[in-house]
Amino acid sequence: MVNGTLTVPSDWRTTVVSTQTFSVEEAVETIGFGRFHILLFIIMGSANIVEAMEIMLLAVVSPEIRCEWHLEDWQVALVSTMVFLGFMVCGVLAGYLADRYGRWTVRSFVWSAYFSLLTSFAPSYGWFIFLRSMVGCGVAGVSQGFVLKTEFIPSKYRAVLLPLATIFWMLGSMLIIILGMLVVPTWGWRWMIRISVTPSIILLFLFQFIPESARYNVSAGNMAAAVETLQRIAKMNRASLPPGELLEPRVEQRGNWRILLGSSFRTTSLLLWFSWFVASFIYYGSVLGSSELLEKNLLCLTDPDGEHLVKHRNEDGLCYCIAFQLSDYQTLLISCLGEVALVPVNICLLNVLGRKMSLTVLQLGAAILFMMLNICTTMFGFTVLLFLLRSLVAMNFNVVYIYTAEVYPTAARSLGMGFCTSFSRIGGMIAPFIAQVLMSQSVISALTPFAVSCVFCALGNFLLPIETRGRALQVSNTFLFSLFTNLILLYFNFHSFVCFQQSS
């Protein structure tokens, strides 16, 4: 203060800049998309290949174990149910561990690969379902990889990149079907399972290139590790971090289920749990149902080929047991292509309609296609219907993954995903008894529950209270923390500046 006039010191800019702060969200947006995200997309996408192979394996192996152990319909359905039971039980545990101890402290691939390999040596049906349930428990941790991708990808790229992840799921589904086509007729289903373990082993070596989530490190109070991770990403992308110091609220209650049922997320969580239940119910219903329709020749075809006529002649036999034919594998392969054929449509829906309306539209479309599977048509017509149905149910599953990863705060994101995937596995547990047991009795009676559940789920998705399109990922429930912190810093900067002038 000189002669009653407030003067500004020459170093005031340095004083203010030194207290600038940025959040992880701002750092991720500033760094942008680059080489790191391509590496992340490929490695984590490969994890989806492994998950798809383990799940789709059930559709390929079911006819084989039915023949080998002379199983009834409910026993075949129980295999899928036990896998999803393991998935459900371990899904919440995997989410809790990921929120408490890190996204990739939970390495479930060793577990799933080990028990999948043991499955190929199963001496009996009882051992087979036990070992497959252990595989399901290991696969439960794979969903945390989707959380990791979501936390590293800038918001404007999520609506494009995350739907493209279905390509890897399709590749895994096609790979296991091709293995079944080539290996099962010659070496048998046991060797097919042994060969299918190979991608899991390769991925264990690739995971070392993926760092721990910076958002998780911040929520755990490990700021140094978070900054190191962000600097590494910036270096790979040939970018730089925002000026200033990384500052975020430390969340003490990490992995606390009360966040999911608190006032902010209670309605969202309940509706999401139902949406995940239906997403899994209709997806695996379409996969296992199509396998059952082809295996048992339950299709109403106007142009049956020789293979289907042979099945009709034997289907009333005492020991009716016919494995997949070449045309059956081909139909499953074509239907798998449907999971990515409409990805551009999915991207447009996400950007134009948003997450909520996309889920609503996809569910209503799936309801219509489920009922159309009962229409008498040609084999080509059935393949087209199955192609479109698999497209819609896969797109729906992808969108609900995206929405879940975006809507929850960092402190409960993995736990929220774990709860959701566990509810989805309940749908997966029920689906085999509808798609495989009830389908054998009445096709229309089996298709109706899938269609009705789609309609109710579409209504629930429409009522979701939060739209996440273009929204930054939340760190905690205290959304105003960043603004409050910066106001305090601004106050102290101004106060220090005035005191400096008064002392002058």
N, C-alpha and C positions, 0 to 999 in steps of 0.2 A: 504494500500500500504506500504510494508516494504522492504526497500533497492531496490526499483524499481520492486519488485515482487508482483504480484496480488495474495493475499491469500484468501481462502474461509472460512468464519466464520462457527463455529460449528452449529449455528441455522439456516443456510440458507434454509434447507429443510422445516422447519416450516414456514418460511417467504413465500416461493413459494406456499406451499400447501394451505395456508390460502386464497389464491386468486384463487384457482381452481374453475371452474364453470361447471355446467351441465345444459342441457336443459330438458324440459318435455319429449321429445322423447327419450333422453338417459336414463332418469329415468324409463320410461315405459319399455324400452328394458332391463334395468338392473334388474328391479323387476321381469320380466318374467310373465309366466302364472301360476295362482294358484287359491286358493279358492275364492278370490274376483271375478275373472273373471267368475267362475262357477255361483256364485250368480248373477252377472250382466247379464250373458247369460240367466239364467232362468227367472229373473224378466222382463227384457226387451223383451225377447222372448214371455212372457205372454202378453205383450202389443200388439204384433203382432196377438195373438189369438183374442183379442178384436177387432182389426181393421178388421181382416178377417171375423169375425162374422157379423159385421155391414155391410160390403160390400156384402158378400155372401147371407145375409138375403134377398136381393133384388131378387135373383134368385128363392128363395123358396117362397117368399110372392107374387110374381107377378101373378101366376095363381089364387091365392086366392082373391086378391083385384079385379082382372079382373071379377071374378064371382060375388063378393059382390056388386060392384058398376057398373057392366055392362060396363066395359071400352073397348074402342077400342085400337088397337095396338099402336097408337101414344101416347095415354094417359098412357099406361103402360110404354112405353119407356121414357116418360117425368119424371117419378119417378126417374129413375136412373140418368137422366140428371141433375135434380135438386140437387141430392146428390153430384154429382161431381162439380156442380156449387158452392155449399157451400165449398167444398174442395178446389177448385181453388182460390176463393176469399180469404179464410182464410189461405191458404198455405204460401203465401208470408208474410202475417202478422205474422204468427207463427214463420217463419224463422227469420224475423226482430227482434221480441221480444226475441227470443232465443239468437241471437248474441249480443243484447244490454243488456239484463237483466239476461241471464243465460239459460242453456239448460233446466233446470227443474223448472224455475220460471213459465214457461208456462205449467199449468196443465189443459190439455184439456179433461181429462177423466171425470171430474165432469160434464162438459158441455155436452159431447156426451151421457153419461149415463142418464142425466136428460131428454134431448129431445128424446132420444130413448124410455124411459119409457112413455113419453107423447104421442109418436106415437101410442102406443097400445090403447089409448083412443080417437084416431082421429074419429070425428063423420062423416067426409065426405072426399071425394077425395082431395079437396083443402087443408084441414088441414093436410092431410097425407103428401102431397108433400112438404108443408112448413116445417113441423116438421122434415122430413127426410133431407131436405137441411140444417137445423140447426145441425143435427147429423153429416152431412158431414163436416160442419165447425169445429166441435169439433175433429173429427178424423184427421183433417189436421195436428194437433200438434203431432200425433204419430210418424211421420217420423223423428222428432228430436231425438227420442230414438235410431234410427239407427246411427245418428251422435255421440251420446254419447258412444255407443258401439265401434264405430270405433276409437274414440279418446283414449279409455282406453286399447284397445287390442294391444299387440306387433305386429309389421308388419309381422313377419314370421307366425303368427297364423291367420291373417285376411282371407287369402285365404281358410282356412279350416273352421273356426268358423262362418264367416258371411254367407256362403252358407247354413250352417246347420240351420240358422234362418228360412229357409223355412219350416222346420218341424213344427214350431209353427203356421205358416200361414195355413199349411195343417190341423193341429189339430183344429184351429178355423173354417175352412171351413167345416170339417167333423162334428164338434160339432153342428153347426147350421143346417146342413142337417139332422143329427140324431134327433135333437129337432123337426124339421119339420116332420119327419117320425113318431115320437112318440106322439107329442103334437097336431099338426094341425088337424089330423083326429078326435080327441076326444074333445079337449078343444078349438081348433081354433087358428088362427094366432096371435091373440092379446095376448093370454097367452104365446105363444112361444116367442114373443118379450119381455114380462115382465121377463121371466126366463132368457133370453139371456143377460140381464143387469147385472146379478150377478157377472160375472168375472170382470167387470169394477169397481164395488164397492170393491171387494177384493184387486185389484191392488192399490187402493188409500192408503191402509195401508202398502203395500209392498214397495212403492216408498221411504219411509223414510230410507231404507237401502242403497239407491243409492246416492252417494255424487255428488256435482256439478262438472262439468268437470274441471280438472286441467288446461287444455289448455285454456279454456274460462277465468278462473281466471287470468292466466298469461297475456292473451291478454288485460284484463281489468285493469292490473296493481296491482291486489290483490295477491301479491306473498306469503303472509303469509297463505292465504287460500289454495293456490295451494300446498305449502309445506305440510300443514296439511293433505290435501287429499292424497298426495303421500305417506306420512308416514303411514297413515291409511291403504292404500293398501299394502304397504310393510309389515306391521305388520300382516295383514291377510294372506299374501302369505309366511310369514316367510322368508322374504328377507330383503335387506337393500338398501338404496339409494346410488347413486354414491357419492364419497367424494367431498366436496366443497360446493358451494353456487348455488342455482337455479338462473339462469339468462337467460332472454329472452327479446326480444324487446317488449315494450308496444305498442300495435297498437291502435292509436287514432281513426281511422275511422272504428270502428266496425259496421258491418251490413250495409256497404255502397255498394249500387248496382253498383257503378262505377267500383269497383274491378272486377265484373263479366264481364264487357264490356270493360275493359282496354286492352292494347295491349297484355298482358300476357295470358289473358283468353278469349278474344273475340271469336275466332274461336271455342275453346272448348265449351264455353257456348252455342253458336248458334247450334252447332251439338248435344250437349247434350239435349237441349230443344226439338229438333226434335226426338231424340232417346227416350226420356221420353214420348213424345206424342204418338209415335208408340207403345211403350211398354205397355202403358195403353190401347190404342186402341185395340190391338190384345189380350191382356189378358182378358179384360172384354168382348170383342167380342166373345172369346172362351167360357167364362162362360155363358153369356146371350144367345149366339147363341145355345149352346148345350141345354140349358133349353127350348128355343123356338122350336128347332127341336123335342125334346121329347114331349113337351106339345101339339104341333099342329100336331104331327106325320108327319113331313115333310121328314122323312128319306126314302131313297130308299132301302128297306129291301127285301131280298130274302126269309126270314123266319119269317114273322111277327107273334107275339103271339096273344093270345086272347084279351089282353088289347088294343093292337094297332089296331086290327080289329074293336073293339068297337068304337075307336076314328075315324076311317075312316068312319064308318056309320053315325056319328053325326057331322062330320066337316063341312058339307054344311048346317046345320040347321040354322034357323034364330037367335037363341040364343045359338050358339055353345059355350059351357063353360064346360070343363072337367078339374078337378084339377089333380095334380100329382098322379100317381099310385105308388105302392110299387116298381115296376121295374124301374120307373123313378128315384126315390130316390137312388136306388142301383147303377144305372149307374153314377149318379153324385158323389156318394161316391167313386166309383172305379176311376173315373177321377181325384178326389182330391188326391188319392194316387200317381198319376203320378207326382204331384208337388214335391215329395221328392224321388221318386224311382230312379231318375237319379242324385241325389245329388253327389254321388261319381264321376260320369262323369263330373259334373260341377266343382268339386274341381280339377280334373285332367286338365280340360281345362284351368282353371285360372292359374295353376302352370306351365303348359307346353306352352300354347299359349299366356298367358297374358290376360289382360282385353279387349283390343281392338279386337283382333282376335276372342276371345270367343263370344263377342257380334255379330260379323259378321257371324260366323258359325251358331249360334243359330237362328239368324233372317232368314237366308237362309233356314234352316231346317224347321222353322215354316211356311214359304211361301209354301213349298212343301206340308206339311201336311194339310194346310187350303184347298188347291185345292183337296186333296184326300178325304175330307169329302163328296164330291159330288158323289163319286163312289158308285155304287150299291153293297152292301155287306150284310153279315149277321149282326145280332145284336151284336154278339161277335166281328166281324170285326170292326164295328163302335166304339164299346167300346175301342178296342185296339188303333184305330186311335185317338180317343179323349184323351185317356190316354197319348199317346206320345205327342200330341199337347199341352196338359196342362203342361207336363213336360218341353217342350222347352220354352213356353212363361213364365212360372214361373222362370225357370233358367235365362232367359234373363232379367226379372225384377230384379232378385236378383243381377246379375252382374252389371247392370246399377246403382243400389243403391250403391254397393261397389265402383265402379269407381268414382261416384260423391262425395262420402264422402272422398275419398282419394285425389282427384285432386285439390280441392279448399283449400286455406289457412284458418287457424283458424278464422281469422277476418271476413271471409265471408262464412264459411262452412255451417252454418245453413241457412243463407239467400240464398246461392246457392242451397241447398237442397229444400228450400221453393219455389224458382222460378221453379225448375225442377218438383216438385210435382204438382205445379199449371198448368204447361204445360201438364203434364200427364193427369190431370183431364179434359182438353179440349178433349183429346182423349177419355176419359171415357164418356164425355157428348155426343160425336158423335156416339160412339159404339152402344148404344141401338137402335138408329134409323136405323142402318145398320143391326144389329143382330136380332132385333125384328120386325121392320116395313118392311124393304126391304126383309128380309128373308121370310116373309109370301107370298111375290109376286114371288120371284125367288131365289132359294138357290144359284145358281151359281153367280148371280148378287151380292148377299150379300157376298159371300166368296172372290170374286175377289179383292175388295178394301183392304181387310186384307192382302192378299198375295202380292199385288203390293206394299203396304206400307212397308212390311217387306223387299222387295228387295231394295227399295230406302234407307231404314234405314241401311241396311247392308253396303251399299256403304258409307253412312255418318259415320258409326262407324269405317270403315277402314281408313277414312281420319282424324280421331281424332289425333291431334298433340302430345299428351302426353300419354305415357304408364306409369301406376302407379305400376306395379308389382314390389314388393320388395322395393318400394320407401318410405322414411320416410314422415310422414305427415308434410305439410308446415305450418309454423307459420305465415309468412307474405310474401309479394311479394319480400322483400329484403332477398333473400336466402343466401347472403354472410354475413349477420349480425353477426352470431355466430363466423365465422372465423375472421372477422374484430375486434370483441370485444376481442377475445383471443389474437390476435396480439398486441393490445393496452396493455392488461394486461401483456403480456410477455415483452413488451418494458419497461413499468414502473417498473416491477420487476428487470429487468437487470439494468435499470438506477439507481434504489435505491441501488442495490447491489454494483455498481461501486462507487457511492457517499459514501457509507459506507466504502469502502476500502480506498478511497482517504482521508476520514477524519481520518482513522486510521494511 
